Amino acid sequence: KDMSSISAFLLAILLSSAQGGASIATSEDCDDAPSPVIGCTNTATISVTYPDGALGCGDPLTLDQSAKPPVLTASIEQKEDDYYTVLFVDTAESFVHPILHFGATNIPSGDLFMLNVTDANPFSAYRGPFSFGVDPSFSIPVEQLFNYEWIVAKQYSKIDNPPVVAGNIMFNYFAFLEGMNATMIASTYLYTGL
């Protein structure tokens, strides 16, 4: 892709994020949604609750519903020296994906009992999913669903110098977890879009 296409795409992301917007994502729309990269693993371990309700594995949420920071709850063994990484990633395949929408590391296991993501001391603050349908002159799909995946990974120890994250786009979450010496223990996802 040429740089003007990339610039237009990134401008659309920024404008859309600033404008917010409503979504029409419904369970019927999910037939057209892409398959998640990770999907739901060990869902009995984690639950994600948005202000408008609990998220089931693969549930559709509107952009407005998913814009509000959720609470993540993990049913894990509470050990004083255990630390976790939590990520929220748009795992679609494109030249700018994956896109990081939330990231926090070195979360003590006791904090995962009920983690309000705004209180997690994140390295990347929560930004809910957003729409790309800003301007028809940008060759961006106007009606499209994306999946956003919550990932919980157990670190082998507290990491004093986590890997540097240069930006939210093209976020290699597998490499990041490897740099955190962390193993994914659970994941769930939602669909949203236009």
Secondary structure, 3 states (H helix, E strand, C coil): CCHHHHHHHHHHHHHHHHHCCCCCCCCCHHHHCCCCCCCCECCCCEEEEECCEEECCCEECCHHHHHCCCEEEECCCCCCCCEEEEEEEECCCCCCCCEEEEEEEEEEHHHHHCEEHHHCCCCECCCCCCCCCCCCCCCCCCCCEEEEEEEEEEECCCCCCCCCCCCCECCCHHHHHHHCCEEEEEEEEEEEEC
